[in-house]
């Protein structure tokens, strides 16, 4: 359980750093979307949490003109892959200095997260961060959005199969 808590904490840092700049538009959009519905209980099933908190990605305020195309490219790049497969495919293309030590540790343990249903979404975030590191700066944020969304949708489908 401690490993999961540490992973989620580090993933939050990874996710925030992966998203790039301090974009007020994305914070506002997230808060407005969350405020629209009452919060879910802390023990709500992951399937329900994904459905509520992970709407289809949209370009954020200040995004480049082709942001929607970059989101679609991220979805396509990660479609049909597990988080570990995304890492295996894209990590060799990432730069040597793209990740700090704690991020590298998470990446090296992605298979462990993937095998734990409560941490599988976190594995998708880690994998999307690896994919993002392979993209030109202009495409990074949107590519990350598309990849992490696709991995979340795959997780949702898997959870639906399980019951």
C-alpha positions, 0 to 999 in steps of 0.5 A: 500500500505504501508503494501505491501511495508513493507511486501516486504522489510521484505520478502527480509530480510527473503528471504536472511536470509532463503537462508543461507550463503553468496554464491557468486555463487547464486548472479552471477547466478541471475545477469547473468540470469537477464542481459540476457533479458532487464528488465521488466517495473515496472508495468508489470503484475505479471504473466509476472514477475513470468515467467521472474524472476522465472526459475526452481530452480537449485542447487547453487554452493557449494550445497550438492550432493543431492541438486536436490533431496532436491529441488524436496522434497520442491516442493512436500511438497508445491504442491497443498497448499496455502501459508497459508496451508504451514504455518499451516502444517509446523509452528508447526514443526519449532523451537521456535527461528527460526523467529524474531519478524518481521518475526513472524508478517508476518507469522501471517498475511499470510492470508491477503497477500494471499488475495491480488493479488499483495502480493500473491507471497510475501505470498509464500516466507514467507510460504517457509521460514516456511517450510525451518525452519523445515529442517536440515541445509544441506537441508534448502536452496534447500528445500526453493528453491523447495517450493517457486518455487512450490508456484510461479508456483501455483500462475502463474496458478491461474493468467492464469485462471483469464485472 
